[in-house]
Amino acid sequence: MTDLLYSEEEEALRAAVRDLLTDHCDAPGVIARTESGTPHDRAAWKALADGMGLAGLLVPEEHGGQGASHREAAVVLEELGRAVAPVPYLTSAVVATEALLACDDAELLGQLASGRTIGALAVGLHTAPGAAPRTVRLENGTLHGEVTAVADAAVADVLLVPADDGGLYAVTADAVTVTPQVSLDLTRPLATVTLAGAAGRRVGDAGPAVRRALRAAAGLLASEQLGVAEWALTETVRYLKERKQFNRPVGGFQALKHRLAQLWLEVVNLRAAARAAADALASGEDTDLTVAVAQAYAAPVAVRATEEAVQLHGGIGMTWEHPAHLYLKRAKADSIAYGTAGAHREALAGLADLQAP
């Protein structure tokens, strides 16, 4: 029987990551970084990747990684979501790494596992598992075209680009033009990647590599959304216990108790769905179905939790100085990342053979 509870090792990992993020990704620091024009926190990434070796969690030991499973990666993403940490962990340590695992490219896997090289899959952030990604043209041995809405492209050292010949090509960042796009989530910036005769090295077939990468991304994104929702609920409860109105804590009003109780139930259910997705990715059992269930449920809960946080914090929740807006924007952006809830429900209906009337 599948055990969705956290193991002692996973809880120890959580504690270590949370301590690190407390030092590197405090709310005022993250807000200031979003205003600086350089939102990625390279110091936090170095501490996570080089100091703790977390960039190589999913990489086998023979390729220089930790040889851990998706369950451990899910714990890391919960804490990164809780801190809205502006680091390319999901895009490099999960998405790009999974694509390279499908291609069995030992050289690049070792580089990504070290954390000194950051990778990004040149596929729009909105692309759902199973959807056909936008490809670029391969002409006379070089790549031509552009891909929009690529997450963390601005900080990537190598881009994995699907081409129209069915291949996946590794292209160095200095061979492409990266143009920033306006992104709702300032902690995970998007960019347009333009290739004009860029040289690339074929690392494998794009089809299976992209499908594997996007499936893992959607499944583990639920854990990030869980971390976002848990922060929103925890901070809202704490605030309502301290904030007084008519000489009594606001949290004592029954109407607010009911709203928070309902939100707690939804977050608990989200935890179960996210853990199930991580475990399915680790075990390889019912993976497509379990990932679709998690993403069909995760996005609405994370968005509602952060919306409630903004509203129940009152006036302070609407200010730029309070971090609630960062979590709301991350939840909103995540709700379309790697497929919307509606797209996953549609996929789920097909997997469960429950066709619409």
C-alpha positions as CSV (number, residue, x, y, z in Angstrom):
1,M,0.0,0.0,0.0
2,T,1.3,3.4,-0.9
3,D,2.5,5.5,2.1
4,L,1.9,9.2,1.5
5,L,3.2,10.3,4.9
6,Y,6.5,12.0,5.0
7,S,9.5,9.9,6.1
8,E,12.0,11.0,8.8
9,E,14.5,11.7,6.0
10,E,12.0,13.8,4.1
11,E,11.2,15.8,7.2
12,A,14.9,16.3,7.9
13,L,15.3,17.5,4.3
14,R,12.4,19.9,4.8
15,A,13.9,21.4,7.9
16,A,17.3,21.9,6.2
17,V,15.7,23.6,3.2
18,R,13.5,25.8,5.3
19,D,16.4,27.0,7.4
20,L,18.4,27.8,4.3
21,L,15.5,29.8,2.8
22,T,14.9,31.6,6.0
23,D,18.4,33.0,5.7
24,H,18.3,33.7,1.9
25,C,14.7,34.3,0.9
26,D,13.0,36.5,3.5
27,A,10.0,38.4,2.3
28,P,11.5,41.9,2.2
29,G,14.5,40.5,0.3
30,V,12.3,38.8,-2.3
31,I,10.2,41.9,-2.8
32,A,13.3,44.1,-3.2
33,R,14.8,41.6,-5.7
34,T,11.6,41.8,-7.9
35,E,12.1,45.5,-8.1
36,S,15.8,45.3,-9.0
37,G,15.5,43.9,-12.6
38,T,17.5,40.8,-11.5
39,P,14.8,38.7,-9.8
40,H,16.8,35.4,-9.8
41,D,18.6,34.9,-6.5
42,R,21.9,33.3,-7.5
43,A,23.2,33.2,-3.9
44,A,20.2,31.1,-2.8
45,W,20.5,28.9,-5.9
46,K,24.2,28.3,-5.1
47,A,23.4,27.4,-1.5
48,L,20.7,25.0,-2.7
49,A,22.5,23.5,-5.6
50,D,26.2,23.6,-4.5
51,G,25.9,23.7,-0.8
52,M,23.2,21.1,-0.4
53,G,23.4,19.2,-3.7
54,L,19.7,19.6,-4.4
55,A,20.1,20.4,-8.1
56,G,21.0,16.7,-8.6
57,L,18.3,15.1,-6.5
58,L,16.8,13.3,-9.6
59,V,20.1,12.5,-11.2
60,P,21.5,9.0,-10.7
61,E,24.7,8.8,-8.6
62,E,26.7,7.5,-11.5
63,H,26.1,10.8,-13.3
64,G,27.1,12.9,-10.3
65,G,23.6,13.3,-8.7
66,Q,22.0,12.2,-5.4
67,G,19.9,9.4,-6.9
68,A,16.9,10.4,-4.9
69,S,13.2,10.2,-6.0
70,H,10.4,12.6,-6.9
71,R,9.2,12.4,-3.3
72,E,12.3,14.3,-2.1
73,A,12.1,16.8,-4.9
74,A,8.5,17.4,-3.9
75,V,9.5,18.3,-0.4
76,V,12.0,20.8,-1.7
77,L,9.4,22.4,-4.0
78,E,6.9,22.7,-1.1
79,E,9.5,24.8,0.8
80,L,10.4,26.8,-2.3
81,G,6.7,27.5,-2.8
82,R,6.3,28.5,0.8
83,A,9.1,31.1,0.3
84,V,8.2,32.0,-3.3
85,A,11.9,31.6,-3.8
86,P,13.2,33.2,-7.1
87,V,15.4,30.2,-8.1
88,P,15.2,28.1,-11.2
89,Y,14.8,24.8,-9.3
90,L,11.6,23.6,-11.1
91,T,12.8,24.5,-14.5
92,S,16.4,23.2,-14.2
93,A,16.5,20.5,-11.5
94,V,13.2,19.0,-12.6
95,V,12.1,19.9,-16.1
96,A,15.4,20.1,-17.9
97,T,16.8,17.2,-15.9
98,E,13.9,15.0,-16.7
99,A,14.2,15.7,-20.4
100,L,17.9,14.8,-20.3
101,L,17.1,11.6,-18.3
102,A,14.9,10.6,-21.2
103,C,17.8,11.2,-23.6
104,D,20.3,9.6,-21.2
105,D,22.8,12.4,-21.8
106,A,25.4,11.8,-19.1
107,E,27.5,14.9,-19.9
108,L,24.8,17.5,-19.4
109,L,23.1,15.6,-16.6
110,G,26.4,15.9,-14.6
111,Q,26.6,19.6,-15.3
112,L,23.0,20.2,-14.2
113,A,23.5,18.0,-11.1
114,S,26.4,20.2,-10.0
115,G,24.2,23.3,-10.1
116,R,26.9,25.2,-11.8
117,T,25.1,24.9,-15.1
118,I,21.4,25.9,-15.2
119,G,19.2,24.4,-17.9
120,A,15.8,25.3,-19.3
121,L,13.5,23.4,-21.7
122,A,12.6,25.8,-24.5
123,V,8.9,25.1,-24.3
124,G,6.2,27.6,-23.3
125,L,5.3,27.5,-19.6
126,H,1.7,27.0,-20.5
127,T,2.3,23.7,-22.4
128,A,0.5,20.8,-20.9
129,P,1.8,17.2,-20.8
130,G,0.9,15.5,-24.0
131,A,0.4,18.7,-25.9
132,A,2.6,19.3,-29.0
133,P,5.2,21.9,-28.1
134,R,6.2,24.7,-30.5
135,T,9.3,23.7,-32.5
136,V,12.0,25.6,-34.3
137,R,13.3,24.9,-37.8
138,L,16.5,22.9,-38.5
139,E,18.1,24.3,-41.7
140,N,21.5,23.4,-42.9
141,G,22.5,22.1,-39.5
142,T,21.5,25.3,-37.6
143,L,18.3,26.2,-35.7
144,H,15.9,29.0,-36.6
145,G,12.8,30.3,-35.0
146,E,11.5,31.5,-31.7
147,V,9.8,30.2,-28.6
148,T,7.7,32.4,-26.3
149,A,6.9,32.2,-22.6
150,V,10.0,30.2,-21.6
151,A,10.4,30.2,-17.8
152,D,13.8,31.1,-16.4
153,A,15.4,31.4,-19.8
154,A,17.2,34.6,-18.7
155,V,19.3,32.7,-16.2
156,A,19.8,29.5,-18.2
157,D,23.3,28.5,-19.4
158,V,21.9,25.9,-21.8
159,L,18.6,25.6,-23.5
160,L,17.0,22.3,-24.6
161,V,15.2,23.2,-27.9
162,P,12.7,20.9,-29.7
163,A,13.2,21.1,-33.5
164,D,10.9,20.1,-36.4
165,D,13.1,17.1,-37.3
166,G,12.0,15.5,-34.1
167,G,15.2,16.1,-32.2
168,L,16.0,17.8,-29.0
169,Y,19.0,20.1,-29.2
170,A,21.2,21.5,-26.5
171,V,22.0,25.2,-27.3
172,T,24.2,27.4,-25.2
173,A,22.7,30.6,-24.0
174,D,25.2,32.8,-25.8
175,A,24.0,31.4,-29.2
176,V,20.4,32.7,-28.7
177,T,18.7,36.0,-28.0
178,V,16.6,36.1,-24.8
179,T,14.0,38.9,-24.6
180,P,12.2,39.3,-21.3
181,Q,8.4,39.3,-21.4
182,V,6.0,40.9,-18.9
183,S,5.2,38.2,-16.4
184,L,2.5,38.3,-13.7
185,D,4.8,36.3,-11.4
186,L,7.8,38.4,-10.9
187,T,9.7,35.6,-9.1
188,R,9.6,33.3,-12.2
189,P,10.2,35.6,-15.2
190,L,9.4,34.6,-18.7
191,A,11.2,35.3,-21.9
192,T,11.1,34.8,-25.7
193,V,14.0,32.8,-27.0
194,T,15.0,33.6,-30.6
195,L,17.3,31.4,-32.6
196,A,18.9,32.8,-35.8
197,G,21.2,30.2,-37.1
198,A,22.1,28.8,-33.7
199,A,24.3,25.7,-33.5
200,G,23.0,22.9,-31.3
201,R,24.0,19.4,-30.3
202,R,21.3,16.8,-30.7
203,V,20.8,15.0,-27.3
204,G,17.9,12.8,-28.2
205,D,14.3,12.6,-29.5
206,A,12.2,15.5,-28.5
207,G,8.8,13.7,-28.3
208,P,9.4,11.3,-25.3
209,A,11.8,13.7,-23.6
210,V,9.3,16.6,-23.6
211,R,6.4,14.4,-22.6
212,R,8.4,13.1,-19.6
213,A,9.6,16.5,-18.6
214,L,6.2,18.1,-18.7
215,R,4.5,15.3,-16.8
216,A,7.1,15.5,-14.0
217,A,6.7,19.3,-14.1
218,A,2.9,19.1,-13.7
219,G,3.1,16.5,-11.0
220,L,5.7,18.3,-8.9
221,L,4.2,21.7,-9.5
222,A,1.3,20.6,-7.2
223,S,3.8,20.4,-4.4
224,E,4.9,24.0,-5.0
225,Q,1.3,25.0,-5.1
226,L,0.8,23.2,-1.8
227,G,3.6,25.2,-0.3
228,V,2.0,28.5,-1.5
229,A,-1.4,27.5,-0.1
230,E,0.0,26.4,3.2
231,W,1.8,29.7,3.6
232,A,-1.3,31.6,2.8
233,L,-3.4,29.7,5.3
234,T,-0.8,29.7,8.1
235,E,-0.1,33.5,7.8
236,T,-3.8,34.3,7.6
237,V,-4.6,32.4,10.7
238,R,-1.7,34.0,12.6
239,Y,-2.7,37.5,11.5
240,L,-6.4,37.0,12.5
241,K,-5.3,35.8,15.9
242,E,-3.4,39.0,16.5
243,R,-5.6,41.6,14.7
244,K,-8.3,43.0,17.0
245,Q,-11.6,44.6,16.3
246,F,-14.1,45.7,18.9
247,N,-11.5,44.7,21.4
248,R,-11.4,41.0,20.4
249,P,-9.3,39.0,17.9
250,V,-10.8,39.1,14.4
251,G,-10.2,35.3,14.1
252,G,-12.9,34.8,16.8
253,F,-15.7,35.8,14.5
254,Q,-17.7,32.8,13.4
255,A,-18.0,33.7,9.8
256,L,-14.2,33.9,9.4
257,K,-13.8,30.6,11.4
258,H,-16.0,28.9,8.8
259,R,-14.0,30.3,5.9
260,L,-10.7,29.2,7.4
261,A,-12.0,25.8,8.3
262,Q,-13.2,25.2,4.7
263,L,-9.8,26.4,3.4
264,W,-8.0,24.1,5.8
265,L,-9.9,21.1,4.4
266,E,-9.0,22.1,0.9
267,V,-5.4,22.4,1.7
268,V,-5.3,19.0,3.4
269,N,-6.9,17.5,0.3
270,L,-4.3,19.3,-1.8
271,R,-1.5,17.8,0.3
272,A,-2.9,14.3,-0.3
273,A,-3.1,14.9,-4.1
274,A,0.4,16.4,-4.3
275,R,1.9,13.6,-2.3
276,A,0.1,11.0,-4.5
277,A,1.5,12.7,-7.6
278,A,5.1,12.7,-6.3
279,D,4.8,9.1,-5.2
280,A,3.4,8.0,-8.6
281,L,6.2,9.8,-10.4
282,A,8.7,8.0,-8.1
283,S,7.1,4.5,-8.5
284,G,5.9,4.8,-12.1
285,E,2.4,3.5,-11.2
286,D,-0.7,5.2,-12.6
287,T,1.5,8.3,-13.2
288,D,-0.6,10.0,-15.9
289,L,-3.8,9.6,-14.0
290,T,-2.5,10.7,-10.6
291,V,-0.7,13.7,-12.0
292,A,-3.9,14.8,-13.8
293,V,-5.9,14.5,-10.6
294,A,-3.3,16.5,-8.7
295,Q,-3.2,19.4,-11.2
296,A,-7.0,19.4,-11.7
297,Y,-7.3,20.1,-7.9
298,A,-4.2,22.1,-7.0
299,A,-4.5,25.3,-9.0
300,P,-8.0,26.3,-7.8
301,V,-7.0,25.6,-4.1
302,A,-3.8,27.6,-4.3
303,V,-5.5,30.6,-6.0
304,R,-8.4,30.6,-3.5
305,A,-6.0,30.3,-0.5
306,T,-4.0,33.3,-1.7
307,E,-7.1,35.3,-2.6
308,E,-8.4,34.7,0.9
309,A,-5.0,35.7,2.4
310,V,-5.1,39.1,0.6
311,Q,-8.7,39.8,1.6
312,L,-8.5,38.6,5.2
313,H,-5.4,40.6,5.8
314,G,-7.5,43.7,5.2
315,G,-5.7,46.9,4.1
316,I,-2.2,45.6,4.8
317,G,-2.8,42.7,2.4
318,M,-3.2,45.1,-0.4
319,T,0.1,46.8,0.1
320,W,3.3,46.2,-1.9
321,E,5.3,45.8,1.2
322,H,3.3,42.8,2.4
323,P,4.3,39.6,0.6
324,A,0.7,38.4,0.0
325,H,0.7,39.7,-3.5
326,L,3.8,37.6,-4.4
327,Y,1.9,34.4,-3.4
328,L,-1.2,35.4,-5.2
329,K,0.7,36.1,-8.4
330,R,2.7,32.8,-8.1
331,A,-0.6,30.9,-7.6
332,K,-2.2,32.7,-10.6
333,A,0.8,32.0,-12.8
334,D,1.0,28.4,-11.6
335,S,-2.7,27.9,-12.5
336,I,-1.8,28.0,-16.2
337,A,1.7,26.5,-15.9
338,Y,2.0,23.0,-17.6
339,G,-1.7,23.0,-18.4
340,T,-4.7,24.6,-16.8
341,A,-7.0,22.7,-14.4
342,G,-9.5,22.4,-17.2
343,A,-7.0,20.8,-19.5
344,H,-6.0,18.3,-16.8
345,R,-9.7,17.5,-16.1
346,E,-10.2,16.8,-19.8
347,A,-7.1,14.6,-19.8
348,L,-8.4,12.8,-16.7
349,A,-11.8,12.1,-18.3
350,G,-10.0,10.4,-21.2
351,L,-7.7,8.4,-18.9
352,A,-10.7,7.3,-16.7
353,D,-12.9,6.7,-19.8
354,L,-15.4,9.2,-18.6
355,Q,-16.4,11.1,-21.7
356,A,-18.6,14.2,-21.6
357,P,-22.3,13.7,-22.5
